[in-house]
């Protein structure tokens, strides 16, 4: 089972990633600081959830890119 995240966390995380993609990395601590700089969130828990979801999204994107590279290499080798 996956983790359940509120729509608010997902929406804010996606908005921040689309507006400021260069500020985020696959490091949670770095993303936590970036979220603190960009938003006015008084709750530590909410800030951490947003930073964690951003980290999760970036990890998924990196895995997807790696998978595409492997598929391209295999198709080139078989051709």
N, C-alpha and C positions, 0 to 999 in steps of 0.2 A: 504494500500500500504506500502511496505517496503522501507527502505532506499536504495538508489543506491550508491554503492561504486566502485571506480575505481579498475581495475584489479591489478594495482600496489599496492594498499593498501592491498588487499586480499592476493596477492602473498607474500609480505614482512611479513605480519602478520603470515601466515601459516609457512613460513620458520623459523621465530623466535620461534614460538611455537614448531616446531619439533626439533629444535636444542637446545633450552633452556626451556624445559617445567617446570622445577623446579623454574624458576625465576618469573613466572607469577601467579597472583591470580585473583580472581573475583573483585578486587578493581581497579577502573580506575586510581586513583592517583598513586598507586603502579606501575601499568603497564606503566604509562606515564614515570615514572622515569627509569624503566627498559629499555624501548625503547630508551630513551635518552642515557643511558649508552652503549647500544649495537650497536647503529647506529650513523652515521654522517648525520643527517638530519637538514638542516638549516631552514626548514619551520615548524613553530609551528603547523599550521593547519594539515599538513601531519603527523607529529608525533602524534597528538591527534587522528586523524582518525585511525591510525594503532593501537594505544593503545585501542581505543574504540572498534575496531573490534576484537581484542584479548579478551577483556572483554566479548564481545558478544559471541564469540566462546566458552569460558569457561562456560558461563551461560547456553548455549545450552547443552553442554556436561554434566553439573551437572543435568539439567532437565531430560536428557536421562537416566542417571544412576538411578535417583530417580524413573523414570517410570519403569525401568527394575526391580528394587527391589519390587515395588508394585505388578507387574505382577507375580513375583516369589512367593510372600507371598500369593496372591490369589490362585495360582495354588496349593500351598502346603496345603492351608486350604480346598480346594475342593477335594483333593485326599484322 
